[in-house]
Amino acid sequence: MSMSLSLEALANLVAGMSKSELIERLLHYDGRPRLDFTETYLKNQSDEKLRHILFSALSVRAKAG
């Protein structure tokens, strides 16, 4: 994923992900900030909460660039 994506494009990318895609991205996220979630925890969260977590992490990483 390109770090030069605008926040709007990043939001659209995350918004289009299925729950399984969100969980997969969060479980294998490699960057700052560090994320440490179990698959069980993530599966029990709403899609919107997962989107919020992933978008937040990606936007912080993109900002730090």
PDB file of N, CA, C and O in Angstrom:
ATOM      1  N   MET A   1       0.839  -1.170   0.000  1.00  0.00           N
ATOM      2  CA  MET A   1       0.000   0.000   0.000  1.00  0.00           C
ATOM      3  C   MET A   1       0.887   1.237   0.000  1.00  0.00           C
ATOM      4  O   MET A   1       1.823   1.327   0.795  1.00  0.00           O
ATOM      5  N   SER A   2       0.611   2.170  -0.862  1.00  0.00           N
ATOM      6  CA  SER A   2       1.394   3.387  -0.989  1.00  0.00           C
ATOM      7  C   SER A   2       1.151   4.319   0.187  1.00  0.00           C
ATOM      8  O   SER A   2       0.010   4.539   0.593  1.00  0.00           O
ATOM      9  N   MET A   3       2.227   4.860   0.728  1.00  0.00           N
ATOM     10  CA  MET A   3       2.109   5.798   1.838  1.00  0.00           C
ATOM     11  C   MET A   3       1.620   7.158   1.369  1.00  0.00           C
ATOM     12  O   MET A   3       1.246   8.001   2.185  1.00  0.00           O
ATOM     13  N   SER A   4       1.620   7.379   0.053  1.00  0.00           N
ATOM     14  CA  SER A   4       1.207   8.674  -0.460  1.00  0.00           C
ATOM     15  C   SER A   4      -0.304   8.769  -0.668  1.00  0.00           C
ATOM     16  O   SER A   4      -0.795   9.762  -1.206  1.00  0.00           O
ATOM     17  N   LEU A   5      -1.033   7.754  -0.252  1.00  0.00           N
ATOM     18  CA  LEU A   5      -2.483   7.819  -0.361  1.00  0.00           C
ATOM     19  C   LEU A   5      -3.021   8.957   0.492  1.00  0.00           C
ATOM     20  O   LEU A   5      -2.549   9.183   1.607  1.00  0.00           O
ATOM     21  N   SER A   6      -3.998   9.665  -0.027  1.00  0.00           N
ATOM     22  CA  SER A   6      -4.637  10.706   0.777  1.00  0.00           C
ATOM     23  C   SER A   6      -5.457  10.033   1.876  1.00  0.00           C
ATOM     24  O   SER A   6      -5.799   8.855   1.777  1.00  0.00           O
ATOM     25  N   LEU A   7      -5.762  10.783   2.902  1.00  0.00           N
ATOM     26  CA  LEU A   7      -6.579  10.216   3.981  1.00  0.00           C
ATOM     27  C   LEU A   7      -7.937   9.766   3.463  1.00  0.00           C
ATOM     28  O   LEU A   7      -8.484   8.769   3.933  1.00  0.00           O
ATOM     29  N   GLU A   8      -8.478  10.495   2.500  1.00  0.00           N
ATOM     30  CA  GLU A   8      -9.772  10.109   1.931  1.00  0.00           C
ATOM     31  C   GLU A   8      -9.659   8.780   1.186  1.00  0.00           C
ATOM     32  O   GLU A   8     -10.531   7.920   1.318  1.00  0.00           O
ATOM     33  N   ALA A   9      -8.604   8.609   0.414  1.00  0.00           N
ATOM     34  CA  ALA A   9      -8.394   7.355  -0.301  1.00  0.00           C
ATOM     35  C   ALA A   9      -8.154   6.211   0.674  1.00  0.00           C
ATOM     36  O   ALA A   9      -8.627   5.094   0.466  1.00  0.00           O
ATOM     37  N   LEU A  10      -7.418   6.499   1.734  1.00  0.00           N
ATOM     38  CA  LEU A  10      -7.161   5.496   2.761  1.00  0.00           C
ATOM     39  C   LEU A  10      -8.464   5.079   3.441  1.00  0.00           C
ATOM     40  O   LEU A  10      -8.701   3.893   3.674  1.00  0.00           O
ATOM     41  N   ALA A  11      -9.300   6.058   3.753  1.00  0.00           N
ATOM     42  CA  ALA A  11     -10.601   5.773   4.366  1.00  0.00           C
ATOM     43  C   ALA A  11     -11.462   4.928   3.438  1.00  0.00           C
ATOM     44  O   ALA A  11     -12.126   3.993   3.885  1.00  0.00           O
ATOM     45  N   ASN A  12     -11.455   5.252   2.151  1.00  0.00           N
ATOM     46  CA  ASN A  12     -12.240   4.476   1.183  1.00  0.00           C
ATOM     47  C   ASN A  12     -11.723   3.048   1.059  1.00  0.00           C
ATOM     48  O   ASN A  12     -12.506   2.107   0.926  1.00  0.00           O
ATOM     49  N   LEU A  13     -10.407   2.891   1.101  1.00  0.00           N
ATOM     50  CA  LEU A  13      -9.812   1.557   1.029  1.00  0.00           C
ATOM     51  C   LEU A  13     -10.252   0.710   2.212  1.00  0.00           C
ATOM     52  O   LEU A  13     -10.681  -0.431   2.041  1.00  0.00           O
ATOM     53  N   VAL A  14     -10.144   1.269   3.415  1.00  0.00           N
ATOM     54  CA  VAL A  14     -10.520   0.543   4.626  1.00  0.00           C
ATOM     55  C   VAL A  14     -12.028   0.277   4.656  1.00  0.00           C
ATOM     56  O   VAL A  14     -12.464  -0.791   5.086  1.00  0.00           O
ATOM     57  N   ALA A  15     -12.814   1.243   4.202  1.00  0.00           N
ATOM     58  CA  ALA A  15     -14.270   1.094   4.207  1.00  0.00           C
ATOM     59  C   ALA A  15     -14.737  -0.049   3.304  1.00  0.00           C
ATOM     60  O   ALA A  15     -15.784  -0.648   3.549  1.00  0.00           O
ATOM     61  N   GLY A  16     -13.964  -0.349   2.267  1.00  0.00           N
ATOM     62  CA  GLY A  16     -14.342  -1.405   1.329  1.00  0.00           C
ATOM     63  C   GLY A  16     -13.904  -2.803   1.746  1.00  0.00           C
ATOM     64  O   GLY A  16     -14.183  -3.771   1.040  1.00  0.00           O
ATOM     65  N   MET A  17     -13.224  -2.922   2.881  1.00  0.00           N
ATOM     66  CA  MET A  17     -12.735  -4.236   3.316  1.00  0.00           C
ATOM     67  C   MET A  17     -13.808  -5.016   4.060  1.00  0.00           C
ATOM     68  O   MET A  17     -14.616  -4.454   4.799  1.00  0.00           O
ATOM     69  N   SER A  18     -13.793  -6.312   3.845  1.00  0.00           N
ATOM     70  CA  SER A  18     -14.687  -7.193   4.594  1.00  0.00           C
ATOM     71  C   SER A  18     -14.115  -7.405   5.991  1.00  0.00           C
ATOM     72  O   SER A  18     -12.961  -7.066   6.254  1.00  0.00           O
ATOM     73  N   LYS A  19     -14.918  -7.962   6.878  1.00  0.00           N
ATOM     74  CA  LYS A  19     -14.451  -8.215   8.234  1.00  0.00           C
ATOM     75  C   LYS A  19     -13.229  -9.129   8.226  1.00  0.00           C
ATOM     76  O   LYS A  19     -12.280  -8.896   8.974  1.00  0.00           O
ATOM     77  N   SER A  20     -13.243 -10.151   7.399  1.00  0.00           N
ATOM     78  CA  SER A  20     -12.099 -11.069   7.353  1.00  0.00           C
ATOM     79  C   SER A  20     -10.843 -10.358   6.850  1.00  0.00           C
ATOM     80  O   SER A  20      -9.746 -10.640   7.333  1.00  0.00           O
ATOM     81  N   GLU A  21     -10.984  -9.444   5.891  1.00  0.00           N
ATOM     82  CA  GLU A  21      -9.832  -8.676   5.408  1.00  0.00           C
ATOM     83  C   GLU A  21      -9.296  -7.752   6.495  1.00  0.00           C
ATOM     84  O   GLU A  21      -8.084  -7.625   6.665  1.00  0.00           O
ATOM     85  N   LEU A  22     -10.193  -7.112   7.223  1.00  0.00           N
ATOM     86  CA  LEU A  22      -9.785  -6.224   8.308  1.00  0.00           C
ATOM     87  C   LEU A  22      -9.003  -7.002   9.368  1.00  0.00           C
ATOM     88  O   LEU A  22      -7.941  -6.566   9.813  1.00  0.00           O
ATOM     89  N   ILE A  23      -9.535  -8.144   9.762  1.00  0.00           N
ATOM     90  CA  ILE A  23      -8.878  -8.974  10.775  1.00  0.00           C
ATOM     91  C   ILE A  23      -7.512  -9.420  10.283  1.00  0.00           C
ATOM     92  O   ILE A  23      -6.535  -9.370  11.030  1.00  0.00           O
ATOM     93  N   GLU A  24      -7.439  -9.850   9.054  1.00  0.00           N
ATOM     94  CA  GLU A  24      -6.164 -10.299   8.485  1.00  0.00           C
ATOM     95  C   GLU A  24      -5.135  -9.167   8.496  1.00  0.00           C
ATOM     96  O   GLU A  24      -3.983  -9.375   8.876  1.00  0.00           O
ATOM     97  N   ARG A  25      -5.549  -7.977   8.081  1.00  0.00           N
ATOM     98  CA  ARG A  25      -4.635  -6.825   8.066  1.00  0.00           C
ATOM     99  C   ARG A  25      -4.164  -6.460   9.470  1.00  0.00           C
ATOM    100  O   ARG A  25      -2.995  -6.135   9.676  1.00  0.00           O
ATOM    101  N   LEU A  26      -5.083  -6.515  10.436  1.00  0.00           N
ATOM    102  CA  LEU A  26      -4.726  -6.160  11.807  1.00  0.00           C
ATOM    103  C   LEU A  26      -3.810  -7.203  12.444  1.00  0.00           C
ATOM    104  O   LEU A  26      -2.894  -6.854  13.188  1.00  0.00           O
ATOM    105  N   LEU A  27      -4.054  -8.464  12.157  1.00  0.00           N
ATOM    106  CA  LEU A  27      -3.212  -9.523  12.720  1.00  0.00           C
ATOM    107  C   LEU A  27      -1.800  -9.497  12.156  1.00  0.00           C
ATOM    108  O   LEU A  27      -0.850  -9.896  12.829  1.00  0.00           O
ATOM    109  N   HIS A  28      -1.661  -9.026  10.917  1.00  0.00           N
ATOM    110  CA  HIS A  28      -0.355  -9.028  10.253  1.00  0.00           C
ATOM    111  C   HIS A  28       0.192  -7.622  10.020  1.00  0.00           C
ATOM    112  O   HIS A  28       1.074  -7.425   9.184  1.00  0.00           O
ATOM    113  N   TYR A  29      -0.331  -6.651  10.758  1.00  0.00           N
ATOM    114  CA  TYR A  29       0.132  -5.266  10.641  1.00  0.00           C
ATOM    115  C   TYR A  29       1.572  -5.192  11.125  1.00  0.00           C
ATOM    116  O   TYR A  29       1.890  -5.632  12.230  1.00  0.00           O
ATOM    117  N   ASP A  30       2.429  -4.637  10.295  1.00  0.00           N
ATOM    118  CA  ASP A  30       3.841  -4.527  10.641  1.00  0.00           C
ATOM    119  C   ASP A  30       4.268  -3.078  10.494  1.00  0.00           C
ATOM    120  O   ASP A  30       4.658  -2.642   9.410  1.00  0.00           O
ATOM    121  N   GLY A  31       4.195  -2.359  11.551  1.00  0.00           N
ATOM    122  CA  GLY A  31       4.571  -0.958  11.501  1.00  0.00           C
ATOM    123  C   GLY A  31       4.347  -0.305  12.839  1.00  0.00           C
ATOM    124  O   GLY A  31       4.066  -0.960  13.842  1.00  0.00           O
ATOM    125  N   ARG A  32       4.477   0.994  12.826  1.00  0.00           N
ATOM    126  CA  ARG A  32       4.212   1.794  14.020  1.00  0.00           C
ATOM    127  C   ARG A  32       2.872   2.459  13.832  1.00  0.00           C
ATOM    128  O   ARG A  32       2.597   2.917  12.722  1.00  0.00           O
ATOM    129  N   PRO A  33       2.039   2.544  14.805  1.00  0.00           N
ATOM    130  CA  PRO A  33       2.222   1.992  16.138  1.00  0.00           C
ATOM    131  C   PRO A  33       2.119   0.462  16.119  1.00  0.00           C
ATOM    132  O   PRO A  33       1.476  -0.111  15.239  1.00  0.00           O
ATOM    133  N   ARG A  34       2.738  -0.174  17.069  1.00  0.00           N
ATOM    134  CA  ARG A  34       2.662  -1.627  17.192  1.00  0.00           C
ATOM    135  C   ARG A  34       1.250  -2.011  17.622  1.00  0.00           C
ATOM    136  O   ARG A  34       0.663  -1.381  18.501  1.00  0.00           O
ATOM    137  N   LEU A  35       0.722  -3.041  16.996  1.00  0.00           N
ATOM    138  CA  LEU A  35      -0.604  -3.556  17.350  1.00  0.00           C
ATOM    139  C   LEU A  35      -0.445  -4.970  17.886  1.00  0.00           C
ATOM    140  O   LEU A  35       0.352  -5.752  17.368  1.00  0.00           O
ATOM    141  N   ASP A  36      -1.198  -5.290  18.915  1.00  0.00           N
ATOM    142  CA  ASP A  36      -1.107  -6.613  19.520  1.00  0.00           C
ATOM    143  C   ASP A  36      -2.507  -7.079  19.911  1.00  0.00           C
ATOM    144  O   ASP A  36      -2.944  -6.893  21.046  1.00  0.00           O
ATOM    145  N   PHE A  37      -3.197  -7.684  18.953  1.00  0.00           N
ATOM    146  CA  PHE A  37      -4.549  -8.173  19.177  1.00  0.00           C
ATOM    147  C   PHE A  37      -4.591  -9.668  18.930  1.00  0.00           C
ATOM    148  O   PHE A  37      -3.845 -10.192  18.103  1.00  0.00           O
ATOM    149  N   THR A  38      -5.470 -10.353  19.654  1.00  0.00           N
ATOM    150  CA  THR A  38      -5.691 -11.763  19.367  1.00  0.00           C
ATOM    151  C   THR A  38      -6.799 -11.870  18.323  1.00  0.00           C
ATOM    152  O   THR A  38      -7.630 -10.972  18.185  1.00  0.00           O
ATOM    153  N   GLU A  39      -6.796 -12.958  17.607  1.00  0.00           N
ATOM    154  CA  GLU A  39      -7.839 -13.187  16.605  1.00  0.00           C
ATOM    155  C   GLU A  39      -9.212 -13.249  17.276  1.00  0.00           C
ATOM    156  O   GLU A  39     -10.192 -12.747  16.726  1.00  0.00           O
ATOM    157  N   THR A  40      -9.288 -13.854  18.448  1.00  0.00           N
ATOM    158  CA  THR A  40     -10.565 -13.949  19.169  1.00  0.00           C
ATOM    159  C   THR A  40     -11.103 -12.566  19.502  1.00  0.00           C
ATOM    160  O   THR A  40     -12.288 -12.293  19.307  1.00  0.00           O
ATOM    161  N   TYR A  41     -10.239 -11.694  20.004  1.00  0.00           N
ATOM    162  CA  TYR A  41     -10.668 -10.332  20.322  1.00  0.00           C
ATOM    163  C   TYR A  41     -11.199  -9.631  19.077  1.00  0.00           C
ATOM    164  O   TYR A  41     -12.270  -9.026  19.109  1.00  0.00           O
ATOM    165  N   LEU A  42     -10.455  -9.712  17.991  1.00  0.00           N
ATOM    166  CA  LEU A  42     -10.859  -9.025  16.764  1.00  0.00           C
ATOM    167  C   LEU A  42     -12.171  -9.559  16.220  1.00  0.00           C
ATOM    168  O   LEU A  42     -13.006  -8.785  15.750  1.00  0.00           O
ATOM    169  N   LYS A  43     -12.366 -10.862  16.274  1.00  0.00           N
ATOM    170  CA  LYS A  43     -13.606 -11.455  15.764  1.00  0.00           C
ATOM    171  C   LYS A  43     -14.826 -10.999  16.553  1.00  0.00           C
ATOM    172  O   LYS A  43     -15.943 -11.013  16.034  1.00  0.00           O
ATOM    173  N   ASN A  44     -14.619 -10.591  17.812  1.00  0.00           N
ATOM    174  CA  ASN A  44     -15.727 -10.149  18.648  1.00  0.00           C
ATOM    175  C   ASN A  44     -16.014  -8.661  18.543  1.00  0.00           C
ATOM    176  O   ASN A  44     -16.912  -8.157  19.218  1.00  0.00           O
ATOM    177  N   GLN A  45     -15.270  -7.955  17.710  1.00  0.00           N
ATOM    178  CA  GLN A  45     -15.481  -6.523  17.521  1.00  0.00           C
ATOM    179  C   GLN A  45     -16.357  -6.278  16.288  1.00  0.00           C
ATOM    180  O   GLN A  45     -16.419  -7.099  15.373  1.00  0.00           O
ATOM    181  N   SER A  46     -17.021  -5.140  16.293  1.00  0.00           N
ATOM    182  CA  SER A  46     -17.847  -4.784  15.134  1.00  0.00           C
ATOM    183  C   SER A  46     -16.938  -4.429  13.959  1.00  0.00           C
ATOM    184  O   SER A  46     -15.773  -4.074  14.138  1.00  0.00           O
ATOM    185  N   ASP A  47     -17.496  -4.533  12.766  1.00  0.00           N
ATOM    186  CA  ASP A  47     -16.757  -4.142  11.561  1.00  0.00           C
ATOM    187  C   ASP A  47     -16.289  -2.692  11.678  1.00  0.00           C
ATOM    188  O   ASP A  47     -15.156  -2.369  11.319  1.00  0.00           O
ATOM    189  N   GLU A  48     -17.162  -1.824  12.179  1.00  0.00           N
ATOM    190  CA  GLU A  48     -16.827  -0.411  12.280  1.00  0.00           C
ATOM    191  C   GLU A  48     -15.669  -0.170  13.242  1.00  0.00           C
ATOM    192  O   GLU A  48     -14.809   0.670  12.977  1.00  0.00           O
ATOM    193  N   LYS A  49     -15.640  -0.890  14.346  1.00  0.00           N
ATOM    194  CA  LYS A  49     -14.526  -0.730  15.284  1.00  0.00           C
ATOM    195  C   LYS A  49     -13.226  -1.197  14.644  1.00  0.00           C
ATOM    196  O   LYS A  49     -12.186  -0.559  14.815  1.00  0.00           O
ATOM    197  N   LEU A  50     -13.276  -2.312  13.904  1.00  0.00           N
ATOM    198  CA  LEU A  50     -12.089  -2.803  13.214  1.00  0.00           C
ATOM    199  C   LEU A  50     -11.615  -1.796  12.174  1.00  0.00           C
ATOM    200  O   LEU A  50     -10.414  -1.569  12.030  1.00  0.00           O
ATOM    201  N   ARG A  51     -12.545  -1.198  11.456  1.00  0.00           N
ATOM    202  CA  ARG A  51     -12.191  -0.177  10.465  1.00  0.00           C
ATOM    203  C   ARG A  51     -11.524   1.022  11.142  1.00  0.00           C
ATOM    204  O   ARG A  51     -10.539   1.563  10.639  1.00  0.00           O
ATOM    205  N   HIS A  52     -12.064   1.421  12.270  1.00  0.00           N
ATOM    206  CA  HIS A  52     -11.514   2.553  13.002  1.00  0.00           C
ATOM    207  C   HIS A  52     -10.083   2.256  13.453  1.00  0.00           C
ATOM    208  O   HIS A  52      -9.195   3.093  13.292  1.00  0.00           O
ATOM    209  N   ILE A  53      -9.860   1.077  14.013  1.00  0.00           N
ATOM    210  CA  ILE A  53      -8.523   0.705  14.483  1.00  0.00           C
ATOM    211  C   ILE A  53      -7.530   0.688  13.317  1.00  0.00           C
ATOM    212  O   ILE A  53      -6.445   1.264  13.406  1.00  0.00           O
ATOM    213  N   LEU A  54      -7.913   0.023  12.227  1.00  0.00           N
ATOM    214  CA  LEU A  54      -7.007  -0.087  11.085  1.00  0.00           C
ATOM    215  C   LEU A  54      -6.747   1.271  10.445  1.00  0.00           C
ATOM    216  O   LEU A  54      -5.602   1.602  10.140  1.00  0.00           O
ATOM    217  N   PHE A  55      -7.791   2.054  10.241  1.00  0.00           N
ATOM    218  CA  PHE A  55      -7.608   3.374   9.650  1.00  0.00           C
ATOM    219  C   PHE A  55      -6.697   4.245  10.514  1.00  0.00           C
ATOM    220  O   PHE A  55      -5.822   4.940   9.999  1.00  0.00           O
ATOM    221  N   SER A  56      -6.905   4.201  11.814  1.00  0.00           N
ATOM    222  CA  SER A  56      -6.074   4.985  12.721  1.00  0.00           C
ATOM    223  C   SER A  56      -4.609   4.589  12.621  1.00  0.00           C
ATOM    224  O   SER A  56      -3.733   5.449  12.538  1.00  0.00           O
ATOM    225  N   ALA A  57      -4.347   3.298  12.630  1.00  0.00           N
ATOM    226  CA  ALA A  57      -2.959   2.814  12.550  1.00  0.00           C
ATOM    227  C   ALA A  57      -2.333   3.200  11.220  1.00  0.00           C
ATOM    228  O   ALA A  57      -1.194   3.665  11.183  1.00  0.00           O
ATOM    229  N   LEU A  58      -3.060   3.014  10.133  1.00  0.00           N
ATOM    230  CA  LEU A  58      -2.518   3.338   8.814  1.00  0.00           C
ATOM    231  C   LEU A  58      -2.296   4.832   8.628  1.00  0.00           C
ATOM    232  O   LEU A  58      -1.317   5.244   8.007  1.00  0.00           O
ATOM    233  N   SER A  59      -3.189   5.634   9.157  1.00  0.00           N
ATOM    234  CA  SER A  59      -3.037   7.081   8.995  1.00  0.00           C
ATOM    235  C   SER A  59      -1.862   7.604   9.829  1.00  0.00           C
ATOM    236  O   SER A  59      -1.162   8.521   9.398  1.00  0.00           O
ATOM    237  N   VAL A  60      -1.641   7.034  11.013  1.00  0.00           N
ATOM    238  CA  VAL A  60      -0.482   7.432  11.825  1.00  0.00           C
ATOM    239  C   VAL A  60       0.800   7.041  11.096  1.00  0.00           C
ATOM    240  O   VAL A  60       1.755   7.815  11.034  1.00  0.00           O
ATOM    241  N   ARG A  61       0.806   5.828  10.547  1.00  0.00           N
ATOM    242  CA  ARG A  61       1.994   5.358   9.814  1.00  0.00           C
ATOM    243  C   ARG A  61       2.244   6.237   8.585  1.00  0.00           C
ATOM    244  O   ARG A  61       3.388   6.584   8.293  1.00  0.00           O
ATOM    245  N   ALA A  62       1.189   6.592   7.875  1.00  0.00           N
ATOM    246  CA  ALA A  62       1.344   7.428   6.673  1.00  0.00           C
ATOM    247  C   ALA A  62       1.845   8.817   7.039  1.00  0.00           C
ATOM    248  O   ALA A  62       2.651   9.401   6.314  1.00  0.00           O
ATOM    249  N   LYS A  63       1.374   9.343   8.153  1.00  0.00           N
ATOM    250  CA  LYS A  63       1.806  10.653   8.612  1.00  0.00           C
ATOM    251  C   LYS A  63       3.287  10.655   8.977  1.00  0.00           C
ATOM    252  O   LYS A  63       4.007  11.615   8.701  1.00  0.00           O
ATOM    253  N   ALA A  64       3.729   9.563   9.604  1.00  0.00           N
ATOM    254  CA  ALA A  64       5.126   9.461  10.020  1.00  0.00           C
ATOM    255  C   ALA A  64       6.033   9.261   8.805  1.00  0.00           C
ATOM    256  O   ALA A  64       7.219   9.591   8.815  1.00  0.00           O
ATOM    257  N   GLY A  65       5.414   8.703   7.756  1.00  0.00           N
ATOM    258  CA  GLY A  65       5.991   8.477   6.473  1.00  0.00           C
ATOM    259  C   GLY A  65       7.391   8.200   6.335  1.00  0.00           C
ATOM    260  O   GLY A  65       7.876   8.007   5.220  1.00  0.00           O
TER     261      GLY A  65
END
